[in-house]
Amino acid sequence: MDKGLLIVYTGASGVGKGTVMKRLLESNDNLRLSVSATTRAPRPGETDGVEYHFVTEDRFLEMIDKSELLEHAVYCGNHYGTPEKSVRDMLSSGLDVMLEIEVKGYLQIKKLFPDCVTIFVLPPSLEELERRLKGRGTETDDVVKERLNRAIEEMEYAKYFDYQVINDDVERTKDEILDIISKIKKERTMEE
Ligand code: 5GP
C-alpha cells in the first residue's frame, strides 16, 4: 500500500500549469513532481533531468518495450511518459507525487491507481489561453494553433476530474490546490 498521495495534474498547454506547479513545490515540502521522459526538444531554459528527461525516439521506444513507463502518450507529435520506478519509490517513502500529464495519460493512470486524486486546471477563458500560448513565443504559429485545438479537445474531459481549478491567479490557484491536497490527506487518515 502506497503511503503518499498520487495526484494527476492536467490542463491545457499554456494554462500556466508549470508556474503554479513551481509555487506548489516551493510551498509544500512533502510534494514532488514526477519528471517525465519526452522526445520533444528542450525549450530555452529547460534542463535535462529537471523539467524533463529529454530522450531520443529510440530510447523512448526502448522504455516502452522494457515497461519502464507507468503511462505514455503522443502529444502534438512528441512522445511523453512517466517513469515508473521513481514514482513508486517516492510514493512508498510517503511523498505525495504530482504527475503533470495530458488526458490520455490521465486515463491510463486512473485505471492503474483508482485512488489517485485528479485535478484539471482551466484557463479563465479561451482568449486568455491563446494570448498566453502566443505570448510564450517559444512555438511556431502552427504549433500554437495545434496546441490550442488540442486544449479545446482536452477541456471536454475536465468534468471527469475530481477537481476543476481555474488559474486566474497563480497564488490563489496554488492555495486552492494545496487546500485540496490537505483536505484529502486528512480524509484518508481518518479512514485508516
Ligand atoms: P509541454 O510540451 O508543453 O511541456 O507538454 C505538452 C503536454 O504533455 C502537456 O499537456 C503536459 O502535461 C503533457 N505531459 C508532460 N509529461 C507527460 C507525461 O509523462 N505523460 C503524459 N501523458 N503527458 C505528459
Residues whose N, C-alpha, C, O or C-beta is under 5 A from the ligand:
A	BS01	5GP	G11 S13 S36 A37 H72 A73 Y75 Y80 G81 T82 E100 I101 E102 G105
